[in-house]
Amino acid sequence: MSKKTNPIQSSIWIAEQVILLIIAVATIGATIIELVRIFDVMTVNLSDLFLLFIYAEVLGMVGVFYRDNRIPVTLPIIIAITALTRMIILQSKGLDAINIIYEASGILLLSVAAYIMSLKDKNSLSKLKILESENNEEA
């Protein structure tokens, strides 16, 4: 945060940090609750693993934000893909085939979006590296 910020910007920055901390703590708590449940029933299902993977992705997203002060758009997309996959696994037995096709189409659409956004990120990073190298040459 720069030295020339107004009180509103500072308040928003603090609120953002508090919310991210709450998200991280709640995710860790949910992970512990899920692990305790798994140990109680002594069974691990594929849907349990997907849920733990979602928790790990959320924690990773919070960690990336603290490291880079931004969240790449692809991370929430990947979390949504994992959540839809988990939903298909949980509901596939009693679900109409058309609903599974809709959910799978959603995964495909999100995958294409994640791929496009990753290309955008690579392009942005390469432009940033070119600008940095030009600035270093001028100095």
Residue, then its C-alpha position, 0 to 999 in steps of 0.5 A: m500500500s502506498k503512502k498516499t492513500n486516503p482513508i477510504q482506500s485504507s479501510i477497503w484494504i484492511a477489510e479485504q485483508v480481514i475477509l481473506l484471513i476469515i476465508a483462510v481460517a474458515t477453510i482450514g476449519a472446514t478441512i479439519i472438520e472434513l478430516v475428522r469426519i473421514f477418520d470417524v467413518m473410516t472411509v474416503n470417497l472420491s467426493d471427499l477428496f474433491l472437497l479437500f482439493i477445493y479447500a486446498e485450492v481456496l487456500g492456495m488462492v488466498g496465498v497467491f493473493y498475499r504473495d502477489n496482491r492479486i488473484p489470477v482469474t484462472l484460480p477461481i475457474i479451476i475451483a469452479i471446475t472442481a466443484l462441478t466435477r464433485m457435483i457430478i460425482l455426488q449426483s450422477k446416480g440419480l440424475d437425468a443424463i441431460n443434467i450430467i451433459y449440462e454440468a459437463s458442458g459447464i466444465l468444458l466452457l470453464s476449461v476453455a475460459a481458463y485456457i484463454m485466460s492463461l494465454k492472456d496471463k502469459n502474454s501479459l507476463s511476456k510484455l512485462k518482461i520486455l518492459e522491464s528489460e527495456n527499463n534496465e537497458e535505459a538505466 
